[in-house]
Amino acid sequence: MNVERVLPIAGKVAFALFVAAATIGLVAALGTRTGIWDYHIGLLKIFPWCVFVGLAAFALSLVWGIGALFFADGGRARWGASALAGSILLLYTPLTTVLNASGLPHIHDISTDPEYPPQFEDLLPLRQGAETPASYDGPVRVLDNGVMHTTAYLQKIYFADLHPRGILLPPTKVFWRTFRAAKEMGWNIVSFNADSGRIEATDTSFFFGITDDIVIRVKPSGQGTRVDVRSKSRINQPDLGRNAFAMREFFKKLAAM
């Protein structure tokens, strides 16, 4: 085999596959973002091909890299090296997201108070056309590891750290801290009312524009204040831990204030 001829070709093909994968991903995301098609097509049908082609680019560029090292022949390294680095960057987020979510339940509504969850009010007009109802999914039964459980039960098992936060400060002061924390999260504040202790917001994903609805409830509790948060996806798909992750990050910001 003429390594001097094969390695450059492998590097170029790997780079071409990387460019194709990136293009597919960009088209899938932009098409969904701009409303050309919905997420069923963009995220669930087109985007998987970005991952498949990206894996092919990674595999071929890895073969190129091993061959270049073994035969001490870079073979026009810019193509193969670019394909290897690019495919890793391209695949990192989708693959780590799926891997991290592999052991999570198929739910998309999280509340720190499953018994008396905060309800959406001002967000209701914005949720028209949403695949999921505005009501809390707590009683809804979901299959998990072959057994049916309620969403509220699965949340307690998998997200036990997401519980109400008690803060030894007056409600008004806590309210404005929660407001600042929500702003720092990059959430779009839809409405807020310090008197009723309510904040409603949306969190929209960068690439596909998928929106989650959030309501924060701040109320007096004992000598201090209790903060509850609820986050729910508008699409009827497992959230892959997105709502729980956002709530954890929110509470971290709140605790740091």
N, C-alpha and C positions, 0 to 999 in steps of 0.2 A: 504494500500500500504506500502510495506517495503522500507522506504526512504533510509535506510542504504545500501540497495542493488541497488536501482534504480539510485541514484545520481552518484556513481562511474561509472556505465555503461554509463550514459548520458555524463559524462565528457570524458570518453574514446572514445565514438562514435564521440563526437564533435571534439576531437583532431584528430581522424582519418580523419574526413571530412576536417579539416583544412590542414592536410598534403596532402590529395588528391587534394585540390584546389591549394595549392602552387605548387605541381608537375605538374598539368595541365598548370598553368601559366608559369612555367619554360620551359616546353616542347614547348608550343606555341611560346614563345619568342626566345628560342634557335633555334628552327626549322626555324623560319623566319630569324633570324640573320645569320645563316649559309647557307641559301639558299636551305634548304631541301624542303621548300614550300614557296609560296609568302604570302604577308600579307592578301590576301583574305581568305586563309585557317587559317593561324596562328592567326591573329588579329580578323578577323570577324567571324570565325567559331569555332575555338578551344578555344580562350581566354574567350568568354562569359561564357563557362562552368566553368572556374575558378571562375568567379564572382558568378554564380548560386550556386556552391558547397560551395564557401566561405560564402555566405549569409546563407546557411543551417547550416554551422559550427557556425556562429555567433549567429543564432537564438537558436540553441540547447545549446550552451555554456551559452547564456544569461539565458535560462530556468534553466540550472544547477546552475548558480550563484544565481538566485532568490531563488531557492529551498534550496541551501546551507545556505543562509542568513535566510530564513524563519524558516527552521528546525534546524538552528545552527549546521549544519553538513557539514564539508568541503568535505567529500566524495572523498578522494584522490585529493586534490585541484590542484596538479600540472598538471593533465590532463585538467580539465575544465578551469582553469585559463590560461594555455598556449594556449588553443584553443580560448578563448575569446580575449586575447591580440593579438595573431597571426592573427586572422581573421580581427580584426580592422585594423591592419597594412596592411594586404593584400588588403583590400577593400578600404582603404582611398583614394589612388591615382586615381583608375579608377572611383569610384563613385563621388568624388569631381570634377574630370575633366568633367564628363558628366553633373553634376548638374550646374557647372559654365558655361558650353557651351550651356545649354538648351535654353537660350534666344538669342543666336548668330546666324547670318545668315550662310547658308551653302555655304561658299566661302573658297578659299584656296590660294588666291593671294592678297597680301596687298602691296600698294605702297604709300609713302608719297607724291608722285606727280602723281595723276591719269591722268592728262592731258598729261604729257610728262614723262612717267615712265622710270626709268633706265632699259636698256635692257641687257640680258645675252649675253656674247660674248665667253669668254674662258670656260664658263660652258657648252656651247652647246654640245661639244663631250661627256661630262659626262652625259648629259640628254638623250642620245640615249636609247630608250626603256621606257622612262618616259610616264606615262599615260596622263600627261597634256602637252599642247604645251608651248613652251618657251615664246610666245607672252603674253602680259598683258591681263588679263581677264576682264578689265574694261568694255567693251561693252557687255560682255556676260550677258544674262538675267537669273535671278535666282528667284525661287518662295520663297517668304518670307511672312508669315502670310496670305497666300491666294492671294497675289498680286505679279506680276512679276516686278522685278526691275533689273537695271544693277548692276553689281558687284561694279563699281565705286560709284554709289549712296549709296549702302548698306554700303560700307566702310565709307563714309562720315557720315552716320547716326550712325553707331555702334562704329566706331573707330575715332571719331572726333579729338582725342588727337594725332593721328599719322599724323603729318604734317611736312613739311620741317623745319629744325632747322637752324636758323641764328646765327652765332658766330662771334663776333667782333675780329677776329684774322686773320692773313694771311693764305691763302689756304694751303700752305705747312705745316705749324704748325698744322692746323686742320686735315690735311690728316693723319699725323703720330699719332695724338691722336685717330682718328677713327680706325686706324690700331691696336693700342694697345687695344682699347675697344673691337674690334672684336676678338682679341687673348684672352682677358680675358673672353669673352663669351664662349670660348672653341670651337669656329668655326674652321673648317679646311680651311685655306686660300689657295685658288686655284691659284689666281693671284692678283697682285697689281701693280699699276703704278702711282707714285706720279705726273708725268708730266700730265697725262690725268685725274688724280683725281679719279681713279676707283679701287675698291676692289671687288673681287668676292670670295665667300666662300660657304661652305656647313655646314648645321647643322643636325647631325644625332642623332636620338633618342637612348637612352641607351638600352632599352629592345628589341625593334623590329627592330632597324636599319633603320627606315623610314627617308628619307633624304628630307630636304628643301633646296632650292637654294637661295642664298642671293647676292645682288649686292648693293654696296654703291657708291654713286656719290658725289664727293666733288668738288665744283666749286666756283669761285669768285662771290660775290654778293654785290653790293654797296661798302661800306667801309669794308666789312668783307667777310665771307664765308658761303655758303649754303650747307647743308648736306641732301641728300635724300637717303632713303633706300627702297629696295623692297625685299620681301621674298615670295617665292612660293613653294608649295608642289609638289612633283613629282607624288604623287598618287591622283587619281581623287575621293577624298572623302572630306567632310567637315573637316577643320583643327582643329575644336573644340577650336579655339582661339589661337592655338599654334604659328602661325606666328606673330600675333599681340603682344602676350606676349613676344616673343623673341625680337621684335623691341623695345618695351617699356624698357626692361631690358638693351638693348644696349644703348639707349639714356640716361638712368640713369648713366651708367658707363661713357659715354662720358661727361655728365655734371659734373661728379665728378672729372674729370681730370683737 
